[in-house]
Amino acid sequence: MVADYYTASAEFYEMVASRHVATSAGPLTTALSGVDIGHGPVVEIGAGTGRITAVIAEALPGASLIAVEPSTPMRAMLTSRVFGDPGLRSRVTILAEPAQRVELPARVSAVVIFGVVGHLSKEERVGLWRMLSERLPPGGPIVVELMGAGSTRPIPPFRMLRETIGEQTYEWWTEAEPVAGNLMRWCTSWKVFRDGRLVRDTTDTYSWENLTLEALAEEAGLSSRMISAGGVPGSPEIGILHR
């Protein structure tokens, strides 16, 4: 069984994604610069609602894309975004399989993996690196987002986001605790307020392995370089793995 991490909070995800793409678009575009798209499609594993998909398409205007998203509600928003944009609709193929089971063409030009690697076990990651390496040309990048917490440690509850839609205010809270080794258990809560009164509270939990780019490169047998170190609060850690 592959865990579904996003169904409970999918309705709120666009509020997170809009902020995420604002800090990720620049580093991702830098990471994809110079990619030879003649080797095959560009693959995005964990496409979510499609905001990063649109960034990839803009960065590589001649490329065909494969967007992989196993969560049904997230994929519904992804499909809506792609269908509603003629430029994306002709270029993006959407797959529903999870990273552990997705079947890709024999040749791909580049891979983008945001918000995924920490959900996978080491065995699953090693299998994924092997499969991708067989399909990528020399130098073809695997662009990864680490989403690390620095050291593996307890993180007390803190508010990540506060937005207003109509007459309601939405707050996103998160906290974490170590489980074993570098694995952390995260608990996130969406609180919906109206007239200052809490009207809904949606909570979910997931495990995420706290990984460094160097650790990923070692287990993958690949070289690596950091594109964005995430030094500014809210900015992502984005790196490249490559042969």
Buried (B, 14 or more C-beta within 10 A) or exposed (E): EEEBBBEBBBEBBBBBBEBBBEBBBBBBBBBBEEBEBEBBBBBBBBBBBBBBBBBBBEBBEEBBBBBBBBBEBBBEBBBEBBEEBEEBEEBBEBBEBBBBEBEBEEBBBBBBBBBBBBBBEEEBBBBBBEBBBEBBBEEBBBBBBBBBBEEBEEBEEEEEBEBEEEEEBBBBBBBBEBEEEBBBBBBBBBBBBEEEEEEEEEEBEBBBBBBBBEBBBEBBEBEBEBBBBBEEEEBBBBBBBBB
